[in-house]
Amino acid sequence: MSSTTNTTTIGTIGAPSRRNTELAMLIFAVLIPVFAYVNVGLAKDGSVPAGVLGYSLGLGLLAGVAHLVVRKWAPYADPLMLPIGTLLNGLGLIFIWRLDQEPSLGKAMAPNQLMWSTLGVAFFLAILIFLKDHRVLQRYTYISMVVALVLLVAPMFFPGVNGAKIWISIPGLGSLQPGEFAKIIIAIFFAGYLMVKRDALALASRRFMGLYLPRGRDLGPILVIWALSLMILVFETDLGTSLLFFGLFVVMLYVATERTSWIVFGLLLSAGGAVAVATFESHVQVRVHNWLNPLELLDGGVTETAQAMYSFGSGGILGSGLGQGYSRLILGIAPKSDYILATVGEEVGLAGLMAILLLYGLLIERGIRTALAARDPFGKLLAIGLSGAFALQVFVVAGGVTGLIPLTGMTMPFLAQGGSSVIANWALIAILLRISDTARRPAPAPAPSTDAEMTQVVRP
């Protein structure tokens, strides 16, 4: 037998990287928004928009560069996250540009959104290139807590917008929403904290009505987070960030400890806190009142929730067609951000709206799948935290616009106008891809043994 015999193992072959699958999906993710762009132009003016070539090349260039960076620096990452993010971002640009064609809805915002999307992709690339291992983030567990608290408190010192203090003004950059970045940093803190404390938090002191009750000393963390979420709601009247902040902690706590009792405590504390704040906070009272009485006349017109309902109803199953809806009638708050789903539902119908929600669901599912595949506890908790934060944001926005829950004022990821949101969500996808690459990367193959070495092992 030759001493240089080749041995074929799973480790030397390796798992498929699926980058060609990602490239094929990216082509569709670029072509669909381009087709929608042409469709809107034909519907509004009867001609192909003059900027279709530039938009196509720009979106294609962003997608191509992102794909090359993933292929180089994260070759084993999930193949669907980048195409889904590209498709949602591209469709968001189209719907914002479509709303720009209605002069009554304010100044054009699509150029700014394109600029912010480019910055978001650049941030995405930087994270993949410079963050070699997601476990490095664990070192900054308590630093991330301080940074997150600073980001959440900062809007308190700036004037409110539409009744909520969720924005900060930076000279030269305009307004930013720090809560969008805080959700990622909070997930990093929770993942690092719960990885260390999960055994203590999983201990139960007694059983009551089928639930294992946590020890009194372990209730401290959830009470502190509950108090912080109420402070955000009281001082900033920010329903969305408060719900996201507290809900994210409860979800990650349940995943870390596998105790259903934490979910029950979380729901009870959340409901109790919301009811308590609603008794004296007028902004929350107005939101709840408009949710319960959407058809009540206010100042000569109906509430924004009712306007959204009319839009969904007029869209029907298949929609009125891109560019052929009556979005100019939605003159309430932020038709290009909070209520952009109303335009989606009217012009592409229930079928199109469900397709977009399924894209969000698929992106969340890939994040949860990444958490299941992660080999380290920190990576598992961080992936589930980022996926949970994304899922909660989609739920509270879609639920508020469709009338399922009171409106919260958050922006729909990728779809709605908002520079902070698009940058933060591209960063979120980048971290998930880094975790996915580490989880899916095959283990190195063992060094082949020579005949002489095997003989030495066999001999007594």
Secondary structure, 3 states (H helix, E strand, C coil): CCCCCCCCCHHHHCCCCCHHHHHHHHHHHHHHHHHHHHHHHHHHHCCCCCCHHHHHHHHHHHHHHHHHHHHHHCCCCCCCHHHHHHHHHHHHHHHHHHHHCCHHHCCCCHHHHHHHHHHHHHHHHHHHHHCCCHHHHHHHHHHHHHHHHHHHHHHHHCCCECCECCCEEECCCEEECHHHHHHHHHHHHHHHHHHHHHHHHHCEEEEECCEEEECHHHHHHHHHHHHHHHHHHHHHCCHHHHHHHHHHHHHHHHHHHCCHHHHHHHHHHHHHHHHHHHCCCHHHHHHHHHHHCCCCCECCECCHHHHHHHHHHHHCCCCCCCCCCCHHHCCCCCCCCCCHHHHHHHHHHHHHHHHHHHHHHHHHHHHHHHHHHCCCHHHHHHHHHHHHHHHHHHHHHHHHHHCCCCCCCCCCCCCCCCHHHHHHHHHHHHHHHHHHHHHHCCCCCCCCCCHHHHHHHHCC
